[in-house]
Amino acid sequence: MAEPKTRPTDAPVDDFIAAVDHAGRREDARAVCALLRELTGKEPEMWGPSIIGFGRYRYTDGKGKPAEWPMVGFSPRKANLVLYVLHGDETPGDLLQRLGKHKTGNACLYLNRLSDVDQGVLRDLCAWSVARMRERYETD
């Protein structure tokens, strides 16, 4: 049986962020890391080679097998800063409308840079996501 490709690793989060090539993306990653740490009360951990996750939630996958994934997370990718904080149709549209320049897809929020969005609205959106995950799933 195949194991999930993206699993927690022992790689140091600070080393990963320090290795982000673009200085602006690196600073944005540090800011998002601090925000998600504060909102979740959890320490960041690497999931696979490029996702920084906070906390965990358990769910049953499409094949009926138990699985785990970060409660919330992000990845400072070359093209965008990707935040894993959306929940499909459940995401509050009013927050997204007030957020500023962004794109969405599935459970992802794509930002070019943090300065493109309203920081207070981003904080509210991330806090909403954490609360929603804790209501809906078994988390730690």
C-alpha positions in Angstrom: 0.0 0.0 0.0 1.4 3.4 -1.0 2.2 5.9 1.8 1.2 9.5 1.3 3.9 11.5 -0.4 3.6 14.5 1.8 4.4 13.6 5.4 5.9 15.4 8.4 9.7 15.6 8.4 12.4 16.5 10.9 13.8 19.2 8.6 14.2 22.5 10.5 11.6 25.1 9.4 14.0 28.0 10.1 16.6 26.5 7.7 14.0 26.0 5.0 12.8 29.6 5.3 16.4 30.9 5.4 17.0 29.1 2.1 14.1 30.8 0.2 15.9 32.6 -2.7 13.9 35.8 -2.9 14.4 38.1 0.0 10.9 39.5 -0.1 9.3 36.0 -0.2 11.6 35.0 2.7 10.4 37.9 4.9 6.8 37.2 4.0 7.3 33.6 4.9 8.7 34.6 8.3 5.7 36.9 8.9 3.1 34.2 7.9 5.0 31.6 10.1 4.7 33.9 13.1 1.0 34.6 12.4 0.1 31.0 12.1 2.1 30.0 15.1 0.3 32.7 17.1 -3.2 31.7 15.9 -2.8 28.0 16.3 -0.6 27.9 19.4 1.4 25.2 17.5 5.0 25.1 16.4 5.7 24.8 12.7 6.8 21.6 11.1 7.9 20.7 7.7 5.6 18.5 5.6 7.5 17.1 2.7 10.1 19.3 1.2 8.2 22.6 0.9 5.1 22.9 3.1 5.2 24.4 6.6 2.3 23.1 8.7 0.8 24.0 12.1 -1.0 21.4 14.1 -2.6 18.4 12.6 -6.1 17.1 11.8 -7.3 13.6 11.2 -9.8 12.7 8.5 -10.8 9.7 6.4 -9.6 9.7 2.8 -11.6 8.8 -0.2 -10.7 5.1 0.2 -11.9 5.0 3.8 -8.4 5.1 5.3 -7.4 7.4 8.2 -5.1 10.2 7.2 -3.4 13.3 8.7 -2.7 16.8 7.3 -1.7 20.1 8.7 -4.5 22.0 10.3 -3.3 25.1 8.4 0.0 25.7 6.5 1.8 27.6 3.8 4.5 27.3 1.3 6.8 30.1 0.0 6.9 29.0 -3.6 8.8 30.8 -6.4 5.6 32.1 -8.1 3.4 32.8 -5.0 3.1 32.5 -1.3 0.5 29.7 -0.9 -1.6 29.5 2.3 -3.6 26.4 3.0 -6.4 28.1 4.8 -9.5 27.8 2.6 -12.4 25.4 2.8 -14.2 25.5 -0.6 -17.6 27.0 -0.5 -17.4 27.5 3.3 -14.8 30.2 3.1 -16.3 33.6 4.1 -16.6 35.5 0.8 -16.8 38.8 2.6 -13.2 38.3 3.9 -11.9 37.4 0.5 -13.6 40.4 -1.1 -11.9 42.7 1.4 -8.5 40.9 1.4 -6.9 42.6 -1.6 -5.0 41.1 -4.5 -5.1 37.3 -4.4 -6.1 34.2 -6.2 -7.8 31.1 -4.9 -7.9 27.4 -5.9 -9.3 24.4 -4.0 -8.0 24.9 -0.4 -5.3 27.4 -1.4 -4.9 31.1 -1.2 -2.3 32.5 -3.5 -0.6 35.8 -2.7 2.2 37.5 -4.7 3.3 39.4 -1.6 1.9 40.2 1.8 1.9 43.9 1.0 -0.8 43.3 -1.6 -3.3 42.3 1.0 -5.0 43.8 4.1 -3.1 42.3 7.0 -6.0 42.5 9.4 -8.3 40.7 6.9 -5.6 38.0 6.3 -5.4 37.5 10.1 -9.2 37.2 10.4 -9.3 34.7 7.5 -6.5 32.6 9.0 -8.2 32.7 12.5 -11.5 31.7 10.8 -9.8 28.7 9.2 -8.2 27.5 12.5 -11.5 27.8 14.3 -13.3 26.0 11.5 -10.8 23.1 11.5 -11.1 22.7 15.2 -14.9 22.6 15.0 -15.0 20.1 12.1 -12.1 17.7 12.8 -10.1 16.1 15.6 -7.1 18.3 15.8 -3.9 18.5 17.8 
